[in-house]
Amino acid sequence: MEEKRNIEVATAHKLATLVDYAEGAVVSKVLGKSAAGSLTLFSFDQGQELSEHSAPFDAFVQVVDGQGEFTVGGKPVMVSAGELILMPANIPHTVKASGRFKMLLTMFKA
């Protein structure tokens, strides 16, 4: 897999400004990707969600704006700006937005 970067190197970036909110949508921007995993920034408009799914990667999510509702292996967890949650590989999870929020998803091969 070819390595991919979508941000300028050796530059400080404010995460919350790298992706905009869109009415009635989930927006994602891949910041980097390689065979080892990926780094993706998401914005969720109020009421948007990702339905239950699992991935073959450990997924670390840091909320950078607002608050998201996560369910990991059937356990609901609210995660606020500045907090981190781990969604282990191959465990079903969902993401819901009761209000607008942004999150940084870092995935590593398990």
Secondary structure, DSSP 8 states (H G I E B T S, - for coil): ---EE-S-TT----GGGSS---TT-EEEEEEEEETTEEEEEEEE-TT-EEEEE--SEEEEEEEEESEEEEEETTEEEEEETT-EEEE-TT--EEEE-SS-EEEEEEEEE-
